């Protein structure tokens, strides 16, 4: 009877250990690289790197952005890692359906890390700049249209939004495609302090800008 009890205890512990090991293993399955860009992000004259990887074992296909900065010895060190900035390809709330957007594209130019993403009815671009050990959001540019029939025609109005987070100036301009005349222009000051950091930035934050 004692041996039987010990046997069941052993089985229970083994099962728990296997479950724990499986959970650890499942924490990081970002095994497929979909983006890589190189450039100087912190103005030290050395090449830094960003990568975007997908977890192909997870049904939602989540993505992780990682930023690597060059060190004096020439090696790259992970500075930022975020799974919140890019929406999974098959979000849970979509019940297994594709989110409809391509994976964001990244650029590095003149020390600025730019992220270009598709959104409903257009696209949005974010500029992040390295400052005091963080990548801070400094500019947002968004282009949307009011088409509701699934196509664009001569009556479609395009709205371009430019938001300089450093000055706080946010400008919206309405135009018709092909026309040089501005239909409407709106300006206001929106101060966000402190500036959003890339590690805290979420893909759903696009609604804020």
C-alpha distance (Angstrom), angle and dihedral (degrees) to the residues before:
residue distance angle dihedral
X1 . . .
X2 3.81 . .
X3 3.79 91.4 .
X4 3.81 90.7 50.2
X5 3.80 90.6 51.7
X6 3.81 92.1 49.8
X7 3.80 89.8 48.6
X8 3.81 92.4 55.1
X9 3.82 90.9 46.1
X10 3.80 89.5 52.1
X11 3.80 91.7 49.5
X12 3.82 91.3 48.6
X13 3.81 93.3 49.8
X14 3.79 91.7 46.1
X15 3.81 91.2 51.2
X16 3.80 91.7 49.9
X17 3.80 91.5 48.1
X18 3.79 91.3 49.8
X19 3.81 90.7 49.3
X20 3.81 90.5 49.0
X21 3.79 91.5 48.9
X22 3.80 90.4 48.3
X23 3.79 91.3 51.3
X24 3.80 90.8 51.4
X25 3.77 91.0 48.5
X26 3.80 92.4 49.0
X27 3.78 92.3 53.0
X28 3.77 92.5 78.2
X29 3.78 117.9 29.7
X30 3.78 97.3 135.8
X31 3.77 90.8 139.3
X32 3.81 103.5 148.4
X33 3.80 122.2 68.9
X34 3.79 114.6 -147.8
X35 3.82 102.3 166.7
X36 3.80 137.3 30.7
X37 3.80 129.2 169.2
X38 3.79 131.4 172.2
X39 3.78 130.5 -158.0
X40 3.79 144.1 114.9
X41 3.80 107.0 -70.9
X42 3.81 101.5 168.3
X43 3.82 100.2 37.8
X44 3.80 95.8 -114.5
X45 3.79 94.2 124.8
X46 3.81 93.1 -110.5
X47 3.79 129.6 112.6
X48 3.79 115.1 -104.0
X49 3.79 125.6 -173.1
X50 3.78 141.9 -144.2
X51 3.79 126.4 -163.4
X52 3.79 135.3 -173.6
X53 3.78 117.1 -156.1
X54 3.79 132.7 -176.8
X55 3.79 129.0 -141.0
X56 3.81 100.4 -133.2
X57 3.81 92.8 -179.1
X58 3.79 93.2 61.9
X59 3.82 114.1 81.2
X60 3.81 92.0 -137.5
X61 3.84 91.4 55.2
X62 3.82 96.2 -135.9
X63 3.80 120.4 -165.0
X64 3.78 133.8 -142.5
X65 3.80 127.7 -152.4
X66 3.80 116.0 -152.7
X67 3.80 127.9 -174.8
X68 3.79 119.8 -159.2
X69 3.81 121.8 -166.0
X70 3.80 124.3 -158.1
X71 3.79 117.2 -115.7
X72 3.85 128.5 -149.1
X73 3.81 88.7 -97.9
X74 3.80 90.2 57.8
X75 3.79 95.7 -109.7
X76 3.80 123.9 125.7
X77 3.80 119.0 -119.9
X78 3.79 125.7 -164.4
X79 3.82 108.1 -110.7
X80 3.81 102.8 166.4
X81 3.78 133.9 19.8
X82 3.80 121.7 178.7
X83 3.80 134.5 172.1
X84 3.83 92.4 175.2
X85 3.79 102.4 66.0
X86 3.83 97.1 69.3
X87 3.80 123.3 52.1
X88 3.83 116.3 -124.6
X89 3.80 113.4 -104.9
X90 3.83 91.4 -122.0
X91 3.83 106.5 28.8
X92 3.80 118.2 -157.9
X93 3.81 90.4 -122.7
X94 3.84 89.2 59.2
X95 3.83 91.2 61.8
X96 3.79 92.7 -124.9
X97 3.80 97.0 -41.8
X98 3.82 124.3 131.4
X99 3.79 113.2 -99.1
X100 3.80 90.5 -129.4
X101 3.82 97.2 -123.5
X102 3.77 132.0 103.4
X103 3.80 119.4 -122.4
X104 3.84 110.3 -84.0
X105 3.79 119.3 -97.6
X106 3.82 122.1 -131.0
X107 3.80 131.0 -153.1
X108 3.79 133.7 -175.7
X109 3.80 116.8 -153.7
X110 3.81 131.3 154.0
X111 3.79 91.8 -12.0
X112 3.80 93.8 -52.3
X113 3.81 122.8 120.5
X114 3.80 108.3 -148.5
X115 3.79 124.8 -165.1
X116 3.82 118.8 -165.3
X117 3.80 117.5 -165.2
X118 3.77 137.9 175.1
X119 3.79 117.0 -121.5
X120 3.79 133.7 177.0
X121 3.79 107.7 -62.6
X122 3.78 96.0 -0.4
X123 3.77 144.9 -10.4
X124 3.79 141.5 -72.8
X125 3.80 132.0 -147.9
X126 3.80 126.1 -157.3
X127 3.81 125.9 -164.7
X128 3.79 119.1 -156.2
X129 3.81 124.1 -171.0
X130 3.80 128.1 -165.0
X131 3.82 110.5 -116.9
X132 3.80 131.1 158.7
X133 3.80 92.6 -12.3
X134 3.81 95.7 -48.0
X135 3.78 138.2 89.8
X136 3.79 104.9 -123.8
X137 3.79 127.6 -165.3
X138 3.82 107.7 -115.7
X139 3.82 105.6 160.8
X140 3.79 138.4 26.6
X141 3.79 124.9 -172.0
X142 3.80 120.8 -175.8
X143 3.80 132.3 -178.3
X144 3.81 119.9 -168.7
X145 3.79 137.4 159.3
X146 3.80 135.3 -153.0
X147 3.82 97.4 -130.3
X148 3.80 110.4 141.8
X149 3.81 101.8 171.8
X150 3.79 96.7 67.5
X151 3.79 94.2 -102.5
X152 3.80 140.1 69.0
X153 3.82 121.9 -115.3
X154 3.81 138.8 168.0
X155 3.80 90.9 -76.2
X156 3.78 96.7 53.2
X157 3.79 113.0 118.9
X158 3.80 118.5 -145.9
X159 3.78 120.2 -155.7
X160 3.79 119.9 -158.2
X161 3.79 116.2 -164.2
X162 3.79 121.8 -165.0
X163 3.78 118.1 -174.2
X164 3.80 121.2 -176.9
X165 3.79 103.4 -166.2
X166 3.81 92.7 -170.0
X167 3.82 93.9 60.5
X168 3.80 95.0 23.9
X169 3.82 92.8 -128.8
X170 3.81 112.9 146.9
X171 3.82 118.2 -174.3
X172 3.81 128.4 -173.7
X173 3.80 119.9 -167.7
X174 3.83 125.0 -172.0
X175 3.81 120.2 -155.9
X176 3.80 140.1 158.0
X177 3.79 115.5 -120.2
X178 3.81 110.7 -93.5
X179 3.78 94.0 12.0
X180 3.79 121.7 114.8
X181 3.77 91.2 -158.7
X182 3.79 119.9 98.3
X183 3.80 112.9 -133.9
X184 3.77 96.5 -165.5
X185 3.78 139.3 -10.3
X186 3.78 126.4 -163.6
X187 3.78 128.3 -172.5
X188 3.77 132.7 -174.9
X189 3.78 140.5 155.1
X190 3.80 116.9 -113.7
X191 3.79 114.9 176.6
X192 3.80 117.5 -160.6
X193 3.78 113.2 -173.8
X194 2.91 128.8 -146.3
X195 3.80 96.6 25.8
X196 3.82 111.6 -111.8
X197 3.81 114.0 -95.6
X198 3.78 119.7 -136.2
X199 3.82 93.3 -124.6
X200 3.81 89.9 57.7
X201 3.81 95.5 42.2
X202 3.84 116.7 111.0
X203 3.80 127.3 -160.9
X204 3.81 88.4 -123.0
X205 3.83 89.6 61.1
X206 3.81 87.7 83.4
X207 3.81 85.5 88.4
X208 3.80 89.5 64.8
X209 3.80 94.4 63.6
